[in-house]
Amino acid sequence: MSPSVPRLRLDGERTAIRPLVHRDVDELAALVVANRPHTEPWDPVRGDVYYSRAGQAEMLRRDVEAWDLGTGFAFAVLDRTGRDRMIGRVALGNVVFGAWRNATLGYWTAADVGGRGHATEAVLLACAFAFDHAGLHRVQPAIIPRNVRSIRVAEKAGFRREGRALRYLNIAGRWEDHDIFALTLEDWQARDL
Ligand SMILES: CC(C)(COP(=O)(O)OP(=O)(O)OC[C@H]1O[C@@H](n2cnc3c(N)ncnc32)[C@H](O)[C@@H]1OP(=O)(O)O)[C@@H](O)C(=O)NCCC(=O)NCCS
């Protein structure tokens, strides 16, 4: 049995995260469509339906269901400096409790707010959620080595690079090697704040 995990908003300095809900569909779909060229090279092949209101409604249905099941915790990333405009998504996925208490971590932020630290802050807030509220012990992003911006986000957030997994995920139609990064609860608690 997975524990019941609270639906919480967490605020950082310039960025906040809050659980995605069904009524986000219009704002999220507009953002996903506008950012297709920015995110598509780093995503699995999705098909055109994904980049539509109907596709995002289905994704939100799955996100809400996963939260209820304790298998995933998906958040909207909000720009606190811009009236809480939605600017991306960060999600703890593939959550397993028991002896592992591990989650993968995925994220993207909109092209027009890049380089302002939003992704890094959203990732840190997702880690705070994982360790302080969801009872997880390990958070693990996997990043294609040439995705230098994302590698930088993981480094800035304090993740440890554990090694390279060969042909790990099918991204944009190719089996891509990924660098595995991780933080455990012990790392999180030992951070210099
Ligand atoms: C990767 C991504 C999440 C970064 O978002 P962001 O909001 O720009 O991230 P941040 O501002 O927190 O940090 C970005 C860092 O990358 C650096 N950076 C930006 N462009 C870069 C480039 N071309 N080469 C090297 N570093 C770069 C920035 O300078 C910054 O580092 P710094 O603070 O040391 O200067 C965003 O670009 C994105 O969504 N990309 C598409 C989807 C994706 O790749 N998701 C991750 C999959 S693992």
The ligand as an SDF file (V2000), in Angstrom:
LIG
                    3D

 48 50  0  0  0  0  0  0  0  0999 V2000
   16.2440   22.2820  -19.6620 C   0  0  0  0  0  0  0  0  0  0  0  0
   15.2150   23.2890  -19.1290 C   0  0  0  0  0  0  0  0  0  0  0  0
   14.2640   22.5980  -18.1640 C   0  0  0  0  0  0  0  0  0  0  0  0
   15.9700   24.4200  -18.4010 C   0  0  0  0  0  0  0  0  0  0  0  0
   15.0190   25.3520  -17.9150 O   0  0  0  0  0  0  0  0  0  0  0  0
   15.4450   26.8070  -17.3530 P   0  0  0  0  0  0  0  0  0  0  0  0
   14.2460   27.3750  -16.6910 O   0  0  0  0  0  0  0  0  0  0  0  0
   16.0980   27.5790  -18.4560 O   0  0  0  0  0  0  0  0  0  0  0  0
   16.5600   26.3900  -16.2890 O   0  0  0  0  0  0  0  0  0  0  0  0
   17.3880   27.3060  -15.2910 P   0  0  0  0  0  0  0  0  0  0  0  0
   17.2280   28.7560  -15.6740 O   0  0  0  0  0  0  0  0  0  0  0  0
   17.0400   26.8890  -13.9170 O   0  0  0  0  0  0  0  0  0  0  0  0
   18.9000   26.8250  -15.5550 O   0  0  0  0  0  0  0  0  0  0  0  0
   19.3830   26.7160  -16.8780 C   0  0  0  0  0  0  0  0  0  0  0  0
   20.8990   26.7030  -16.8580 C   0  0  0  0  0  0  0  0  0  0  0  0
   21.3760   26.2810  -18.1410 O   0  0  0  0  0  0  0  0  0  0  0  0
   22.2600   27.2630  -18.6440 C   0  0  0  0  0  0  0  0  0  0  0  0
   22.1620   27.2640  -20.1020 N   0  0  0  0  0  0  0  0  0  0  0  0
   21.2130   27.7920  -20.8710 C   0  0  0  0  0  0  0  0  0  0  0  0
   21.4750   27.5590  -22.1660 N   0  0  0  0  0  0  0  0  0  0  0  0
   22.6260   26.8740  -22.1880 C   0  0  0  0  0  0  0  0  0  0  0  0
   23.4210   26.3450  -23.2150 C   0  0  0  0  0  0  0  0  0  0  0  0
   23.0730   26.4670  -24.4900 N   0  0  0  0  0  0  0  0  0  0  0  0
   24.5430   25.6770  -22.8620 N   0  0  0  0  0  0  0  0  0  0  0  0
   24.9080   25.5460  -21.5790 C   0  0  0  0  0  0  0  0  0  0  0  0
   24.1730   26.0150  -20.5330 N   0  0  0  0  0  0  0  0  0  0  0  0
   23.0610   26.6810  -20.8560 C   0  0  0  0  0  0  0  0  0  0  0  0
   21.7910   28.5510  -18.0120 C   0  0  0  0  0  0  0  0  0  0  0  0
   22.7810   29.5460  -18.0860 O   0  0  0  0  0  0  0  0  0  0  0  0
   21.5010   28.0630  -16.6020 C   0  0  0  0  0  0  0  0  0  0  0  0
   22.6860   27.8540  -15.8510 O   0  0  0  0  0  0  0  0  0  0  0  0
   23.3480   28.9830  -14.9220 P   0  0  0  0  0  0  0  0  0  0  0  0
   22.3170   29.3770  -13.8940 O   0  0  0  0  0  0  0  0  0  0  0  0
   24.5440   28.3210  -14.3310 O   0  0  0  0  0  0  0  0  0  0  0  0
   23.6860   30.1440  -15.7900 O   0  0  0  0  0  0  0  0  0  0  0  0
   14.3900   23.9160  -20.2950 C   0  0  0  0  0  0  0  0  0  0  0  0
   15.2780   24.5130  -21.2250 O   0  0  0  0  0  0  0  0  0  0  0  0
   13.5120   22.9250  -21.0110 C   0  0  0  0  0  0  0  0  0  0  0  0
   12.3800   22.7310  -20.6310 O   0  0  0  0  0  0  0  0  0  0  0  0
   14.0470   22.2910  -22.1130 N   0  0  0  0  0  0  0  0  0  0  0  0
   13.2700   21.3770  -22.9400 C   0  0  0  0  0  0  0  0  0  0  0  0
   12.8130   20.1180  -22.1860 C   0  0  0  0  0  0  0  0  0  0  0  0
   13.9430   19.4430  -21.4370 C   0  0  0  0  0  0  0  0  0  0  0  0
   15.0680   19.3530  -21.8870 O   0  0  0  0  0  0  0  0  0  0  0  0
   13.6090   18.9250  -20.2450 N   0  0  0  0  0  0  0  0  0  0  0  0
   14.5460   18.1830  -19.4200 C   0  0  0  0  0  0  0  0  0  0  0  0
   14.6180   16.7710  -19.8800 C   0  0  0  0  0  0  0  0  0  0  0  0
   15.7600   15.8250  -18.8700 S   0  0  0  0  0  0  0  0  0  0  0  0
  1  2  1  0
  2  3  1  0
  2  4  1  0
  2 36  1  0
  4  5  1  0
  5  6  1  0
  6  7  2  0
  6  8  1  0
  6  9  1  0
  9 10  1  0
 10 11  2  0
 10 12  1  0
 10 13  1  0
 13 14  1  0
 14 15  1  0
 15 16  1  0
 15 30  1  0
 16 17  1  0
 17 18  1  0
 17 28  1  0
 18 19  1  0
 18 27  1  0
 19 20  2  0
 20 21  1  0
 21 22  1  0
 21 27  2  0
 22 23  1  0
 22 24  2  0
 24 25  1  0
 25 26  2  0
 26 27  1  0
 28 29  1  0
 28 30  1  0
 30 31  1  0
 31 32  1  0
 32 33  2  0
 32 34  1  0
 32 35  1  0
 36 37  1  0
 36 38  1  0
 38 39  2  0
 38 40  1  0
 40 41  1  0
 41 42  1  0
 42 43  1  0
 43 44  2  0
 43 45  1  0
 45 46  1  0
 46 47  1  0
 47 48  1  0
M  END
$$$$
